[in-house]
Amino acid sequence: MLALSKSRMIPDNEIELTAIRAQGAGGQHVNKASTAIHLRFDIRASSLPDYYKQRLLAFSHHLITTEGVVIIKAQEYRSQELNREAALARLMALIQQAMVVEKTRHATKPSKGAKLRRLETKVRKGAVKALRSKVHP
């Protein structure tokens, strides 16, 4: 069970974990041991509440495919268990990141003083530009 909060949990049977061979340097150990973890989590088929599903499917992230499947490959560590924990932690962080509701931005009006300063600056700049014109005799 992956605990998202006190009341929200994801059962283990909804998260598909597969051990695969890691890429990169590591010598003979990389060629023999399957230490990397490939995590797949189908959002639409999960037991998450509809609100969570909608937020996750609308969330634009490179780990979520167009079919609504979260794919995470963890290969930071040399042990399979640590990579498994890292993949689950990244899934939990992704779900929590999608659940954050950003505050709506309210447009503010410029103050009376700011409006006056702006107009005074415009008048001053206009006067400077008028002085640049040719003098007519």
SVG drawing of the C-alpha trace seen along z (x, -y; Angstrom):
<svg xmlns="http://www.w3.org/2000/svg" viewBox="-15 -85 48 97">
<polyline fill="none" stroke="black" stroke-width="0.4" points="0.0,0.0 1.2,-3.5 -0.1,-6.0 -0.8,-9.4 -2.5,-10.8 -4.2,-9.4 -7.3,-8.5 -6.0,-7.9 -4.1,-4.8 -3.1,-3.1 -3.2,0.7 -0.1,2.7 -2.0,4.5 -2.5,1.2 1.2,0.4 3.1,2.6 6.8,2.9 9.2,4.6 12.9,5.2 15.1,4.4 18.8,4.0 20.1,0.5 22.0,-1.5 25.3,-3.2 28.6,-2.4 28.9,0.2 31.0,2.9 29.9,6.6 27.3,5.9 25.2,3.9 25.3,6.8 24.2,9.5 21.8,7.9 18.4,6.3 18.6,3.5 16.6,0.8 12.8,0.6 10.2,-0.2 7.0,-1.5 3.7,-1.7 0.5,-3.1 -2.7,-3.4 -4.6,-6.4 -7.9,-5.6 -8.0,-2.0 -6.9,-3.0 -9.1,-3.3 -8.3,-6.9 -11.2,-9.3 -12.5,-11.0 -11.1,-14.3 -7.6,-12.9 -8.0,-11.2 -9.1,-14.3 -6.3,-16.4 -3.7,-13.8 -5.0,-13.4 -5.1,-17.2 -1.7,-17.6 0.9,-18.2 4.0,-16.1 6.5,-14.1 5.9,-11.0 2.2,-10.8 1.4,-9.3 -1.5,-10.4 -3.3,-7.1 -3.1,-8.1 -0.3,-5.8 2.4,-7.0 5.8,-5.5 8.8,-5.9 12.2,-4.4 14.4,-4.4 18.0,-3.4 19.9,-5.8 21.0,-3.2 22.8,0.1 20.3,2.0 16.8,3.0 15.1,2.2 16.4,-1.4 15.4,-1.9 11.9,-0.5 11.6,-3.0 12.8,-5.8 10.2,-5.0 7.4,-4.8 8.5,-8.1 8.5,-9.8 5.0,-8.5 3.8,-9.9 5.5,-13.2 3.9,-13.4 0.4,-12.8 0.9,-15.3 2.3,-17.9 -0.8,-17.4 -3.1,-18.0 -1.7,-21.4 -4.2,-24.1 -2.6,-27.3 -4.0,-30.6 -5.9,-32.6 -4.2,-35.9 -6.3,-39.0 -5.3,-42.0 -4.5,-45.1 -5.3,-48.7 -2.5,-51.3 -2.7,-53.8 -3.7,-57.4 -0.1,-58.5 1.2,-56.1 -1.2,-57.4 -0.2,-61.0 3.6,-60.2 3.0,-58.4 1.1,-61.4 3.8,-63.9 6.5,-61.8 4.6,-61.7 4.3,-65.6 8.0,-66.0 9.0,-63.6 6.7,-65.4 8.2,-68.8 11.8,-67.4 10.7,-66.1 9.1,-69.4 12.4,-71.2 14.1,-68.9 12.1,-70.2 13.5,-72.8 13.2,-76.5 11.1,-78.4 12.1,-82.1"/>
</svg>
